[in-house]
Amino acid sequence: MFLEQVQVIDQAITSRHSVRAFLDKPIDLSIIKDILKVACRAPSGANTQPWKVYVVTGNKRQEMIDRVCAAQIELFTRPELAEQHTASFSYYPTTWISPFIDRRRENGWGLYGLLAIQKSEKEKMAAQHLRNYQLFDAPVVLYFTVNKIMGTGAKMDISMMVQNVMIAAKARGIDSCPQAAWNHFHRIVLEVLNAPDDEELVCAVVLGYADPDHIVNTFITPREPVESFTVFLD
Ligand SMILES: Cc1cc2nc3c(=O)[nH]c(=O)nc-3n(C[C@H](O)[C@H](O)[C@H](O)COP(=O)(O)O)c2cc1C
């Protein structure tokens, strides 16, 4: 591969980061179709291609925001409703250990710090969390679902597809944020999508043009050095 191509691909990968403030600027649906056409070259176990993608814009997007924001606001005021909104699979551990908990805290407080939200300001935290369900104002949201009959491996396949979507988008000047936040409200999401009963929500990805002036988009997360997570055997 030519050095130039390596640089272009590396640049698309390394310049992607989670964007949490978007401009009020639509994305042409033909661009979304192109992104999906490229992204579905992702590998999958035995080429099962277990992904299903709902591209949500316009009135449906607004209906989703209204329904889920109402549920999240109700949950904030009545925490006892949490049982009604359990995710269909556990993305995070129930018991956290170091170093994951440390990184999670660093990430959370880094983001809140940038937004000048203090530890005691629960309402401000809730308002920022709600931004997830307002899509951070992005014009497009993709919901990835999988047939419930498929195993855990299918979620790995879909993760590869999701990463491809975000990189193919980035190469076209479009930013993204993957979102697991919707998983607590998977029942509402699947209902709004009119998804059949045999489908499970895996995650969402918002797509849009980043707001270059919003401070939240200056948040760049660190990575551990390669040597810290790699074992070289010879
Ligand atoms: C599957 C998945 C789900 C995520 N869910 C959310 C989410 O619900 N809300 C959010 O703001 N960020 C979410 N993130 C973004 C992570 O916080 C982010 O990827 C991480 O902090 C690394 O930062 P970067 O994406 O900017 O490199 C999610 C990331 C992944 C991979």
The ligand as a Gaussian input file, in Angstrom:
#p B3LYP/6-31G(d) Opt

LIG

0 1
 C      -20.478000       0.950000      22.344000
 C      -20.237000       2.343000      22.851000
 C      -21.239000       3.010000      23.516000
 C      -21.058000       4.321000      23.934000
 N      -22.087000       4.989000      24.528000
 C      -21.997000       6.312000      24.764000
 C      -23.124000       7.043000      25.206000
 O      -24.199000       6.499000      25.405000
 N      -22.980000       8.376000      25.387000
 C      -21.794000       9.031000      25.148000
 O      -21.747000      10.249000      25.317000
 N      -20.691000       8.353000      24.727000
 C      -20.776000       7.029000      24.512000
 N      -19.691000       6.324000      24.041000
 C      -18.467000       7.058000      23.718000
 C      -17.319000       6.746000      24.689000
 O      -17.471000       7.477000      25.866000
 C      -16.019000       7.118000      23.955000
 O      -15.872000       6.287000      22.838000
 C      -14.772000       6.979000      24.834000
 O      -14.797000       7.873000      25.906000
 C      -13.505000       7.212000      23.996000
 O      -13.553000       8.515000      23.439000
 P      -13.535000       8.788000      21.873000
 O      -14.692000       8.054000      21.239000
 O      -13.709000      10.289000      21.759000
 O      -12.230000       8.300000      21.326000
 C      -19.821000       4.990000      23.685000
 C      -18.800000       4.273000      23.059000
 C      -18.991000       2.985000      22.643000
 C      -17.882000       2.257000      21.947000

